[in-house]
Amino acid sequence: MQSPNRRTFLRQSSSLALASLLPSSIYQGMPFAKTVKAKVHVNFEKPIGKIEPEIYGQFIEYLGRAITGGVVDAKTSQVRKDVLEKIKRLQTPLLRFPGGTVTKIYHWQDGIGPKNLRPIRPNLIWGGEESNQFGTNEFIDYCRTLKTDPFLVVNMNTGTPEEASNWVEYCNGSGNTSFASLRKKHGYPQAHKVKYWGLGNEESAVPDTGRLQDPNKYVEIAWQYAKLMKLQDPNISLVLAGGDTKWNEILLKELHPIADYISLHYYANSKKGQPASLFAHIATFEKEIVATKKQIHDLAPEKVENFNRWYRFPPRKKALKIALDEWGIWENEGKGAYNLEVTYQWFHALGVAGFLNIFQRQADIVGMATWAQTVNVLAPIMTNEKESICQTVFYPLELYRKYCKGTSITTEVESPALEQSGAENLGILDTSASYDEDNKTLTLAIVNRHPDLAVETEIDFPVAKSLKIFEKHELTASSYTAANTLEKPSQNVVNYQHQNINAAISSITLAPASITLLRFK
C-alpha cells in the first residue's frame, strides 16, 4: 500500500540522463508559476499481482434514466447509438445488471419473450414503472455488441432459488430442457454462457425490502441458491453480497468453498466547499480493502480441501477475491430520480484516477470492479432526448482501461502534503504502476491532486536502469470545478495531450490537477 510520507527510496543512478519534459501545449510552453519537488520510486522487485481486466467493469440498473432514456431511447426502446459509441470507447470487459437494490423485486421472466406481452411493473424501489423492454436477451445482445462479459444478479428476496436456477438454465443451458428450449424459441440457439452471477445485492441493508439481514439467514439461503445454480452450470462464478466486518466474517467462514468473490460497495463524496476532501474519503476505501483482504486470508484458504463430492459440483478453483461491484462518486446535489444525476467536475476525475490507482495497488485481492453506473445515474455519460456527452470522469476511465494492464508493480512516493481543506493528511501525488509483459511496457500513473502547484518529480528505477519513456498521456482542465454539461454539449473542458518522447528521463514536471500516464519500454 502506498504511503505518501515513506522515505524508503533508493538513489537515482547517475547513469540515467536528466531530462525534464516541457509542459504540455495548453500552457504554451511557459514555466509553471509555482512548483514543488517530489520523488516516485518504482520497485520492480515488489510485484503486487495480476491486474484483472474485470476491474474495469460498468454497471446498469433499472433506476431513473439509467436504462430507459439512457441505454435505450425512452420512446422507442431502441438502443441509443450515440450512447453505445461512447460506452464502446470505455472498452469495459464486464457489465453488471439488472441491479443493484432493484434485484430484490426483479423477476427475470418478465423481461423475455415477445415485447408486446411483457408486463409493466411498478418499480417499488426507485419509483415509476418498468416496461421490461430491456430484458435478459437485450442485455446479452448489448454485451455482445460491446464485447463485454455479462454479470447477472439474482433476486434473493421476492424470488426463489428455483427461479435463479431456471435463469442459469435459460442463459447457459445447451440441451433440450425447458428453459434452454425457451431461449432457443426466443431466437437464441446458442447458450449465452454467462459466467458471473451475484447472490443478491446489499442483503445486510435493513431499510431495503430484503429479508436476509441476519448473516446466518443469508448463509442458509445462499447455500440453496448456490447449489441449484451450480448444478445447472458448475462453471459459473458466484459473488457473495458483502457487508460490514462481522457480516463478512460469517459469510467467509461458511460460504468460501463455493464463492469466487465477496462484494464491497463504496461511494465517495466531498464536503461542501472542500473539493480535496473527496481524495481523503477515497483513501479511506483502501483501508477497508486491506482489512477485508486480511479477513479473506484468515478465513478463506486459497485452496479448498475435502469438498464433499456429493455436492455434485466442484468447489471454487482459485483464491477468493474482492468484487468492488459498486463503486463511484455520489454527491448529494444532483437532479433526477433521488438526485442521482450528478454533474461531475474536474476534481471528481482526479478522484476516479485515485480509485483506479488503489485497485492497482491492491491487485492481489481485487478481482473485479464495476463503476456505478454508466448512463445518467452517477454516470460518466449524460443524455437528453437529442444528445449525449462524456463527463469529466469518463476520461480517466477511458485512459486507464487502455493502458494500465498486466502486473501491478509497487510504487512509493515522497511528496509534500496536499494542504487543502479536508485532505490535510494526504500527499500531493498519488501513483500506481503496471507492467505489460506482452508489450514489454511499464505504465506509471501519477495524479497531481493539487489545484495550483506543479510538481517536479524525480522518478527512480533502481533495477531497470535503461528504461526509456516513449509516450506521455496527460489529462488536465482549467480548474478543479470545470465540468462538461448538456447545456454546452460541444464544449469539452478536459484537455488531453499525447506526446511521443523516446528518451531516458529521471524527472518530469507534472501540471497542477493533472492525471499523467508515462509509458516506458
N, C-alpha and C positions, 0 to 999 in steps of 0.2 A: 504493500500500500504506500502510495506517495505521501511524503511529508514535506510541506513547503519549507520547513526550517532545518532539514537534515544537513549535516556538514560533511558527510562521508563522500568526498569527491576526490578522484584521482587527478593528478596534474596533467594538463594538456601536453601531449608530446610536442617537442619543439620542431619535429619534422613536418607537422601539419602547417600548410600555408595559411597565413592570416589573411582573411578577406571578408569584409563586411558587405552584405548585399545592399544595394541602393534602395531607398524607399520606393514603394510602388508608384506608378504614374499618377494615381489620383492625388498624390502630394506634390506633383510637378517636380519631383527630384529634389525638393528643398529639404534641408535638415529639419528634424523634429525640434520643436522649441524646448521640450523637457524630456530628458532621458534618465533612466536609472540602469544599473547593471545587475545581471543575474547569471546563473550557471545552470545548465542542464547536463546531467551525466546519464549516458545510455549504457547500461550494463549488459552486454551480450552474455555474460557468464550467468545471468539470472533470468532465463526464460520463465514465463509465468504459466503459459498454457496455450492451447489452440483457441483462436478466436472463432467461435462457431458462427457460420453465416447467419443462423437463425436469430442472432442478437439484433439484426436489422429489420425486424418484422413490423407489421402495422396491424391495426385493429379497427373493425367497423361494427356498429351496433344499431339496433332499432331505437334510436334516440334522436328526437328532433329532426333536423335536416341532414343527419349523418348519411343515411342511405337514400331515403326518398327526398329528393331535392339536392342531393349531393352526389352519391354514386350514380343514381338514376334520376332521370327527369321526373318531376313530381306529377306532370300532366300525362305523359306518355308511358311512364315506367320503363323507358328505354335507357340503356347505358349512355351516360353523358361522355361524348368523345373527348371534349376539352379536358375534363377531369381525368379520364383514363390516360391521356397522353402525359399528363403531369405525374400521375402515380407511376407510370412506366419509368419515368426518369429516376425515381427513388430506388429502382431495382430491388424492391422488397422481396425477400425469399420466403416470407411467411405472412399469412393473413388470418387473423382471428375473427370468429363470427359464431353466433349472432349476438353475443354479449359476453361479459357484462351482466349487470343485475337483471336485465330483461330475460335472461335464460330461465329465471325462476317461474315464468309464466309462458314460456315459448314451447309450442308443440310442433315438432318438425313436419308432421304430416299436413299441417295447414299450408305449407309452402311447397307442395309438389302437385303435379298433375295439371290439367287444363286451367289456365289462369282465370277463366270466367267462372270456374266452380270453386275457387279458393275463398275461404271465409274471411270476412273483415272482422278483426278482433279489436277490442279496446286495449290500448297499451296501459295496463294498470300501473306500471312502474313509472313511466315518463310522461304519460298523458297522450291524448289524441287517439287516432285509430291507425291500425296497420292492415294494409290490404293483402299482405303476404305475396305480392307480385314478385318480390326478390327473395326466392327461397333457396333450397339446397342446390338445385341444379344450376340456377342462375349464378349463385355464389361460386360453384365449381367452375362454370364457364368463365367467370370473371378472373378467377385464379389462373386458369389455363392461359387466358389472354395475357395476363401479367407474368406468366412463367413463374408462379409462386406456389408454395405448398399451402393447402388449406388446413386450418386449425379450427375444429368444431368444439363447442362447449355444450354439455348435455344438461338437461333440466333435472335437478335432484330434489325438487320441492313439490311442484304440482305434477311432475312426471313420475315415471316408474323405471326401475332397472330394465324391465322388458322393453319399454319404449326406446330407451337408449340402445339396447342391444339390437332392436329392429333397425335403428338408424345406421348402426355399423353395417348390418346386413345389406341395407338399401345402398349404402355407399360402396362397400367393399366386396360384397358377395359376387361370385363369378359363376355360380351354378344355376339351377332351375328352381331354387327355393322361392318362397312367396315374395319377399321384399326385393330380392335381386331381380326377379322376373318383373316386378312392378317398375323398377328403374329402367329395365330394358323397354318395357311398354311405353315409358315416358320419353323414349328416344335416345337412351344412353346404353348401348350394348356392352361397352367396356366398363369395368369397375372403376370407380373414382380413386380408389387406393388412398383414402385419407389416413395419414399416419398419426397425426396429433389430435388428441381428444382430452378436453378438460373435464374433470369430475366436479362440476359445479363452479360457482363463482362467489367469492367472499362469503362463504357459508357461515362464518362466525359473526357476521354483522347482525346485531339484534334488531335494528329498525327495519331491516328488509323483510320481505314476505316469506323468507325461508323458514324451515322447521328443524334445522340441524345445528343450532347454535351451541349445543353441547358437543365438544370434540369427540367424545366417546360414541355419541349417536352418529356423528358424521362417519367415524371409522366403520361402524357396523353397516351403515347403508352403503358406503363407498365400496366395501368389500363385495357386496352383492352386485353393484353396478360393474365393478371391475371384472368379476368372474363371468358374468353374462356377456360383456363386451369382448373380453379376451377370448372367450370360447367361439365367438363369431370370427374374430381375426386375431390370432396370437401375436401378430407383428405390430400392433398399434402401440403408440407411446402415450402414457397417461400422465396428466398433470393434476396434482393434488391442489385443492383450494387452501392455500396457506393463510395464516393469521398472525396472532402475536406469539411470543416466545413459548408460552405454556401450551397453546393450541398446537403449534408446530412440533413440540416435543412429543405429544401424544400421537400425532399423525405419523411422524417419522418412525417411532418405535413400532407401530402396528402395521403400517402400510408400505414401508420401504421396499419389501421384496417385489412388489408389483408396480411401483411408481417410478417413473423416469425423471420427474421433476416435482418440485413443490413451488407454488407461486408466491411471489411478493408483489404487492402493488404500492406505488409511491407517486404522489403528485406533489411537486414543489410549487411554492409561490413566494412572492416578495412582500415585505412590509410596505405599507403605503408611503411613498416618498423616499424609499430606500431601495433602489434597484439592485444594488450589490448584495442585499440581504438574501436574494434568490440563490446566490452561489453558496452561502452558508447553509441554507436549507438543503441544497443538493448534496453538499459534503456530508451531511448527517446520514444520508442514504447509504453511503459507502460503509459507515459503521454498522448499519443494520445488515448489510450483505455479509460483512465479515463475521458478525455474530451468528447469522444463520449458517454460514459455512462451517463454523465450529460445531454447531448442533448436528449438521449433516455428518461431519467426520466422526462425531462421538456416537451417533445413533444409527447411522445407515452404512454398514460395511460396504466397501467398494464392490466386493463380490458376494452374491447371495449364495449361501451354503444350505444344504439339506432342505431344499424346497420340495414339498410333498408332490410326488408325481401324480397323485390323484386329483390335483387341481386340473390336470389335463391341458395345461398351457405352461409355457416356461416363465421363469422369473425375468426381471429386467437383466439385460446383458451388460450394461455399462454402469459406471458410477452415477448415482443420483445427483442431479444438478438443480440450480435455481432457475425458475422461469419468471422473468420480470414481465408478466403478460399484461400488465397495465402500468405504464409509466408516462410521465409527461409533466406539463406545467399548467396548473389550474389556478388562474387568477379569478377573483370573485367579482369582477366588474364587466362581464361580458353581456351579450344580448341573446335573444332567442330562448329556447327551452332551458329552464334552470340557469339562465345567464351563462351558458356554456359556449357561446360563440365569441371567443376571446380574440381580440386583436393583439398579436404578438409584436413586441418592439425588439430592437436590436439586442438589448441586454438579455432577452429571452433566448436568442440564438446562441449567445455566448454560454448560457446555461445548458442548452442542449448539447453543445460540444463538451461541456464539463461532464454531463451524464455519460456520453459515449466514451470519454476518457476513463471514467470509472468502470464501465463494462469491460474495457480492455485490461485495465489493471486487475480486475477480478475475473479474468478469462478462465481461470482454472475451476471456477464454480458456477459462473453464469452461462447457462446453456441456451437460453433464448430470451428474447425481449420483444414486446410489441408496443410501439408508441400508441397511446390512446389520445385522439383517434386519427382519422385520415382526412375526412372532409367535413368542414363547417363546425363540428363539435370538437373543441380543444385541438384544432387541426392545422396542419401545415398548408392545407388548400382551402380556400374560401370561395363560395359561389353566390351569385344571384341568378335570376332567371336567364340572363343572357351571357354572363361572363364568369370567368374564374381567375383567381390569382394565386401565386405562391407567397405565403407569408415568410417572414424573416427566418423562422425556424426550419423552413424547407431546405435551405441551402447547406447548413452543416450536415443534415441528414443525408442529402444527396452526395456531398463530398466525402464523408467518412465511409459510406457504403461502397463507394467506388474504389477507394484506395487503402483503407485500413483493414487488412486481412492477413491470414497466416497465423504466425505465432506471436503472442504478446511478449514484449521484452520490458524488463524493469527500467524505469526512469526515476531519477532522483533530482530534486530541484532545490536550488538555493536562490531565493529571490526576496526582495523587500516585502514588507507587509502591504496588503492591499489598501488599508487605511481608508475604507469607505464605510459609511454608516450601515451597520447591520452585518458587516463582514470583517470585523477588525482582526480576527484570528486566522485569516487566510492570507496566503502569499499572492502576489500579483499573477504569477504564472501557474498554469495547470497543464499537465502533459501526459502523454502516453506514447508508446512506440510499438510497431508491429513489423515482423519480418516475413515477407512473402517468398517462400522457398522456390516456388515455380518461376518467379521472375527475378530472383536474386536481388530483391529490393527491400530496403528498410524505409519505413514511413514514420517520421517523427511528427506528432501532432502537438502543437503548442497553442494554448489560449492565453492571450494577454487580457486579463479581466479589468484592467484599469481604464477608465474613460478618457484620461488625458495624457498619461505617461507612455512614451515609447520605451522599450526595454532592449538595451544592448546585451545580447545573450551569448555567452560562451557555451559552445557545445563540445562535450568531452566523450570521445570514443576510445576507451583505454585498450580494447582488444584489437579492433579493426582500425589500423592507422591510415589506410589508404582509401577510405571511402570518399567518393566524390558526390556532391549534390548534382542532380541533373534536372530536377524540377522543383519549383516553388509554387504552391497554390495558396492564395490569400483571400480571405473574406473580410471586408470592413464595411462600415456605414458611417454616415456623417455624425451620428451621435448615439448615445445609449438608447434614446427614446424614438429613433427613426422607425417608421413602420410602413409596410405596404398596405394599401386599402382598396376596396372596391370602388370608392369614390374617385380614385385616380388609378385605374387598372393598368395603364401603360407605364406608370412610374414605378421603377424598382429602386428602392433605397440601398439595396445590397450591392456593393462593388466587389466583383470577382476579378482577380488578377492571376494570370498564369505566366510564369517565366521559365524558360529553359536556361540553365546555368552552366552545367558541365564543368565544375571546378571544385577543388578541395577547399573546404572552409573550416574555420574554427569558431566563427561568431556571425551573428545575424542581428539586425535591428528590427524588432517587432513593432508594428504600428500600434497605437492605442486601440483598445477594444477590438482586437483582431483575432481571427482564427487562421492559423498558418499550418499547412502541411508541407514538410520538407521531405523529398524523396531522394534516397541515396542508392547508388549502385555499389 
